[in-house]
Amino acid sequence: MGYMHFSIKVADFDQWKALLLADKKAQFDEGLSLVSLWRCTDDPNRAFFIMEASSEERARAFLAPARAAKSRKNAGVLEFEWCFVEKEELSPIK
């Protein structure tokens, strides 16, 4: 199990968010689940979100450009980046 960080710029945040949430079953079927979503206050059409992925291979296949390009276009996605992330432990401030 791992986590993925996404950075996205869209034409219309509310439209994109509705489509993201409507796609939850397909995401779940590919082992992905939305953990958290942030919207930029300076640019309301830019967002960041974290998804949990049960399989890196399945997540990569689900997000492959050839497979997801049409749905991104239909959702008004202008910019899209993602990466697998791991938590770094920080030392407490003393």
C-alpha positions as a printed NumPy array, in Angstrom:
array([[  0.   ,   0.   ,   0.   ],
       [  1.326,   3.433,  -0.901],
       [  0.299,   7.023,  -1.358],
       [  0.184,   9.283,  -4.379],
       [  0.339,  13.075,  -4.5  ],
       [ -1.469,  14.887,  -7.314],
       [ -1.187,  18.487,  -8.458],
       [ -3.839,  19.688, -10.878],
       [ -4.969,  22.859, -12.643],
       [ -8.476,  22.804, -14.11 ],
       [-10.754,  25.129, -16.027],
       [-13.571,  24.819, -13.469],
       [-12.842,  23.361, -10.017],
       [-16.453,  22.563,  -9.099],
       [-17.039,  20.684, -12.357],
       [-13.774,  18.778, -12.002],
       [-14.444,  17.9  ,  -8.346],
       [-17.899,  16.555,  -9.214],
       [-16.363,  14.321, -11.899],
       [-13.593,  13.165,  -9.536],
       [-16.139,  12.164,  -6.899],
       [-18.433,  10.552,  -9.481],
       [-15.482,   8.371, -10.561],
       [-14.964,   6.9  ,  -7.071],
       [-16.133,   3.405,  -8.075],
       [-13.681,   3.18 , -10.987],
       [-10.905,   4.486,  -8.725],
       [-11.803,   1.952,  -6.039],
       [-11.9  ,  -0.873,  -8.598],
       [ -8.284,   0.004,  -9.462],
       [ -7.222,   0.095,  -5.818],
       [ -7.283,   3.884,  -5.382],
       [ -9.078,   5.867,  -2.703],
       [ -9.12 ,   9.615,  -2.135],
       [ -7.598,  10.528,   1.233],
       [ -7.633,  14.323,   1.145],
       [ -8.183,  17.255,  -1.197],
       [ -6.88 ,  20.828,  -0.963],
       [ -7.852,  23.818,  -3.084],
       [ -5.502,  26.796,  -3.483],
       [ -6.821,  30.03 ,  -2.037],
       [ -4.823,  32.175,  -4.498],
       [ -5.91 ,  30.132,  -7.522],
       [ -9.244,  28.362,  -6.937],
       [ -8.796,  26.222, -10.057],
       [ -5.587,  24.638,  -8.73 ],
       [ -5.792,  21.714,  -6.345],
       [ -3.69 ,  19.079,  -4.621],
       [ -4.853,  15.719,  -3.415],
       [ -3.6  ,  12.483,  -1.89 ],
       [ -4.807,   9.032,  -2.862],
       [ -4.018,   5.72 ,  -1.249],
       [ -3.024,   3.036,  -3.745],
       [ -3.198,  -0.679,  -3.032],
       [ -0.966,  -1.458,  -6.038],
       [  1.566,   0.783,  -7.738],
       [  1.251,  -1.16 , -10.998],
       [ -2.551,  -0.853, -11.108],
       [ -2.402,   2.858, -10.243],
       [  0.141,   3.519, -13.002],
       [ -2.004,   1.647, -15.518],
       [ -5.159,   3.52 , -14.461],
       [ -3.414,   6.89 , -14.842],
       [ -1.55 ,   6.089, -18.06 ],
       [ -1.848,   8.955, -20.575],
       [ -3.333,   6.73 , -23.277],
       [ -6.079,   5.553, -20.934],
       [ -6.863,   8.76 , -19.041],
       [ -6.314,  11.503, -21.648],
       [ -9.946,  11.633, -22.786],
       [-11.375,  11.776, -19.259],
       [ -8.892,  14.525, -18.296],
       [ -9.896,  16.542, -21.343],
       [-13.602,  16.082, -20.566],
       [-12.958,  17.212, -16.986],
       [-11.252,  20.415, -18.131],
       [ -7.814,  19.448, -16.829],
       [ -5.175,  21.966, -17.925],
       [ -2.172,  20.674, -15.946],
       [ -1.729,  17.33 , -14.207],
       [  1.18 ,  15.818, -12.285],
       [  1.379,  12.939,  -9.884],
       [  3.973,  10.9  ,  -8.053],
       [  4.187,   8.173,  -5.458],
       [  5.234,   9.569,  -2.104],
       [  6.506,   8.256,   1.194],
       [  6.35 ,   9.931,   4.547],
       [  9.578,  11.337,   5.925],
       [  9.921,  11.296,   9.665],
       [ 10.937,  14.608,  11.217],
       [ 12.856,  15.138,  14.405],
       [ 10.956,  17.122,  17.009],
       [ 12.044,  20.722,  17.537],
       [ 13.808,  21.101,  20.863]])
